Each structure stands twice: as structure tokens, then as C-alpha cells.
Amino acid sequence: MPSTLKNPQVAKLAEQAINLLLAKTTDKRLERALNLLIDAAAKNEGGSLGGSLRGHFLCELLKQAAISIQALLAAPGAAVDAIVDQLTTHWLPQAVMRVALKSLLNAAITTCPGVTALTTLHLQVAFAAIALCPKTDQHPSLNTTCAAPLTKAGISHGLDSN
């Protein structure tokens, strides 16, 4: 386990940054909190990051966080697929069970405040990745991992889709 994960200062700075994201902070406090976190983690590992590297580190870190949150949001559907594949053997019952269970799961999830908060956090992290990237043209993967979910949610992101 990297020593950064065991450092209480880094953990505290990470928690502060996440709390700012959850609080929908729109000023420079989020960027400062993330820069402090990155600098502390780099120092803890015996290195340092310049301003330009830090900017790209931030957008990459946030992109990876957005991908991770998206994977968490997709996990229930994948679990249904695994359960249906394991418990049924005939193609017709599999198809029926898959649709029925996913419909029930979606109905349950849409009323769950935790899922709503996680979905909101996913969009906030995706937006932050794009907003903090100094040169989005150097990160074309932001289009699919961050801009596409924002577009699907109807949120303007200002990222070229070239």
C-alpha cells in the first residue's frame, strides 16, 4: 500500500476536497483544496509537481474519479446480469428475468437519495475535470468520460467535440 494512503494529512486534505465537491462549491476553494492535496501527496512520496503538471494531474485525477463513480453507478445492472446468468439457463427466461429485474432495480434506485447524490457527484467531478484542464485538446478522452455524461444530462460543458 503506498504510504500516501496511510498519511493522515493527505487523508484529511482528500476529505476536505470531497466535501467541497459535495457542497457544490463554485469558487476557487475547490481548486486550492485539490492543489493542496496533490502537493501533500507528491511531497509524501518524495516528489513535487510544477504548476503545469499539477493542472493536468488534476484533470486526469478527476477524470479517473468520474470513471470510478460511473462504474459504481453501473454496478447494480452488472450484478443483475451476473445473477441472471448464474441462476437461469434458458435464453427466454434469462431475457425476461434480466428485463424484469433491471426494471425493478431502476425503480428502486430512482427513489434512493444516495444514488441521486452519487449521480450529482459524478456530474460535478466530470465538470471539474473539464473546467480544470488547462488544454482539453491534449485530453481527448475527456470527451467520452466527462463531456458525454454532462451532455446526456443536458449540462453545457464548453468542451470542443472535435
C-alpha positions in Angstrom: 0.0 0.0 0.0 1.5 3.4 -1.0 2.5 5.5 2.0 0.3 8.3 0.8 -2.8 6.2 1.7 -1.6 6.0 5.3 -0.8 9.7 5.7 -3.4 11.3 7.9 -2.7 14.8 6.5 -3.3 13.6 2.9 -6.4 11.8 4.0 -7.7 14.9 5.7 -7.0 17.0 2.6 -8.7 14.5 0.4 -11.8 14.6 2.7 -11.9 18.4 2.5 -11.7 18.3 -1.3 -14.6 15.8 -1.4 -16.6 17.8 1.0 -16.2 20.9 -1.2 -17.4 18.9 -4.2 -20.4 17.6 -2.3 -21.2 21.2 -1.2 -21.3 22.2 -4.9 -18.5 24.8 -4.3 -18.2 27.1 -7.3 -15.3 29.3 -6.2 -11.6 28.9 -6.1 -11.7 26.9 -2.8 -12.1 23.6 -4.7 -9.1 24.2 -6.9 -7.0 25.3 -3.9 -8.1 22.2 -1.9 -7.2 19.9 -4.8 -3.8 21.7 -5.3 -3.0 21.3 -1.5 -4.0 17.6 -1.7 -1.8 17.0 -4.8 1.2 18.8 -3.3 0.9 17.0 0.0 0.6 13.6 -1.8 3.6 14.4 -4.0 5.7 15.6 -1.0 4.7 12.5 0.9 6.0 10.4 -2.0 9.2 12.4 -2.2 8.4 14.4 -5.3 6.9 17.7 -6.4 4.7 18.9 -9.2 5.1 22.0 -11.2 2.1 24.2 -11.9 1.6 22.9 -15.5 1.9 19.3 -14.4 -0.4 19.9 -11.5 -3.1 21.2 -13.8 -3.0 18.1 -16.0 -2.7 15.9 -12.9 -5.9 17.5 -11.6 -7.9 16.9 -14.7 -6.6 13.3 -15.0 -7.3 12.6 -11.3 -10.9 14.0 -11.7 -11.4 12.1 -14.9 -10.4 8.8 -13.2 -12.8 9.7 -10.3 -15.6 10.3 -12.8 -14.9 6.9 -14.4 -14.9 5.2 -11.0 -18.2 6.8 -9.9 -19.7 5.8 -13.3 -18.6 2.2 -12.6 -20.3 2.4 -9.2 -23.5 3.6 -10.8 -23.3 0.8 -13.3 -22.6 -1.9 -10.8 -26.3 -2.8 -10.0 -27.0 -3.5 -13.6 -23.9 -5.7 -13.9 -24.9 -7.5 -10.7 -28.4 -8.3 -12.2 -26.6 -9.7 -15.3 -24.4 -11.9 -13.2 -27.3 -13.2 -11.1 -29.5 -13.9 -14.1 -26.7 -15.7 -16.0 -25.9 -17.8 -12.9 -29.5 -18.7 -12.0 -31.2 -19.3 -15.3 -30.1 -21.5 -18.2 -32.7 -21.0 -20.9 -32.4 -17.9 -23.1 -36.1 -16.8 -22.8 -36.2 -16.9 -19.0 -32.9 -15.0 -19.0 -34.2 -12.3 -21.2 -37.4 -12.0 -19.2 -35.6 -12.1 -15.8 -33.0 -9.6 -17.0 -35.6 -7.0 -18.1 -37.8 -7.6 -15.1 -35.0 -7.3 -12.5 -33.4 -4.3 -14.1 -36.8 -2.6 -14.3 -37.4 -3.3 -10.6 -33.9 -2.2 -9.7 -34.2 1.0 -11.7 -37.5 1.8 -10.0 -35.8 1.3 -6.6 -32.7 3.2 -7.5 -34.5 6.3 -8.8 -36.0 6.8 -5.3 -32.8 6.3 -3.5 -31.2 9.6 -2.2 -27.8 8.1 -2.1 -27.9 7.2 -5.8 -29.1 10.7 -6.6 -26.2 12.2 -4.6 -23.7 9.9 -6.3 -25.1 10.8 -9.8 -24.8 14.5 -8.9 -21.2 14.0 -7.6 -20.4 12.1 -10.9 -21.5 15.1 -12.9 -19.7 17.6 -10.7 -16.4 15.6 -10.9 -16.8 15.3 -14.7 -17.4 19.1 -14.9 -14.4 19.8 -12.6 -12.1 17.6 -14.8 -13.0 19.7 -17.9 -13.0 23.0 -16.1 -9.6 22.5 -14.5 -7.9 21.0 -17.6 -5.5 23.7 -19.0 -5.6 22.2 -22.5 -8.6 20.0 -23.2 -7.3 19.3 -26.7 -4.5 17.4 -25.1 -7.0 15.2 -23.3 -9.4 13.8 -25.9 -10.6 11.1 -23.5 -12.4 13.9 -21.6 -14.9 13.9 -24.4 -16.2 10.4 -23.7 -15.5 10.1 -20.0 -16.6 13.5 -18.8 -18.3 15.6 -21.6 -20.6 12.8 -22.8 -22.3 12.3 -19.4 -22.7 16.0 -19.0 -24.2 16.3 -22.4 -26.5 13.4 -21.7 -27.6 15.1 -18.5 -28.3 18.3 -20.5 -25.4 20.3 -19.0 -23.3 22.6 -21.1 -19.7 21.9 -20.7 -17.9 24.1 -23.2 -15.6 21.4 -24.4 -14.9 21.1 -28.2 -16.1 17.8 -29.5 -13.7 17.7 -32.4 
